């Protein structure tokens, strides 16, 4: 018998057998998907940003339908979330909106730069080979890796550093994950006071390489009426669970390290709340 015919017959038989096994497995292990998943997906923003805490919109939709989560998608419109709530017959709560902040303002006008970097245009690569131009070992490298991963174009170059456009930020945290120096963090959108420095160095060294670096003078710690600011490992930080954004720390910082991200914000209500709290404690 023709060996070509035999080979063809054998391969064809194997193919039919495998197809039968796959068909049988598909029938036995078939799982009925809730038809509401597609309806919910059609209403979501489908940005797959992860701001909800799930790896993608599909996973979030599944969690909503199964009842594992009761919080609203922070980037889907309120109208669409209301439709999803009616569709599922469930009351969904608002997640506190988060925004990214850059803990560095050491541009060329404030920080010292040494050398010139000619490598891959990626902050992680520059950090890995020690090709960072900035003298400060904690500051923003400025090559914009965070810009490339931001799904909402909320991060832009500002000279030799980057800044966040708050109105665009969806709080997905992708920029936080890729920053090799961890100078980006997520804070509640209701808070707009940030310590724009992540240096652990002592004051004399900080002053040598940056005019706006934190020198841990502790004036902010002493001034804060709520005790929201503390120092750890020569790094001052804000507890946003306690902070009221009164802006008192901004006013006393001698290095202008503490910034009010919304400079023209009316803080009278915050100051009144703080004053009342202090009076109660007395």
Buried (B, 14 or more C-beta within 10 A) or exposed (E): EEEEEEEEEEEEEEEEEEEEEEEEEEEEEEEEEEEBBEBBBEBBBBBBBBBBEBEBBBBBBBBBBEEEBEBBBBBBEEEBBEBBBEBBEEEBEEBEBBBBBBBBBBBEEBBBBEEEBEEEEBBBBBBEEEBBBBBBBBBBBBBBBBBBBBBBEBBEEBEBBBBBBBEEBBBBBBBBEBBBBEBBBBBBBEBBBBBBBBBBBEBEBBEEBBBBBBBBBEBBBEBBBBEBBBEEEBBBBBEBEEBBBBBBBBEEBEBEBBBBBEEEBEBEEBBEBBEEEEEEEE
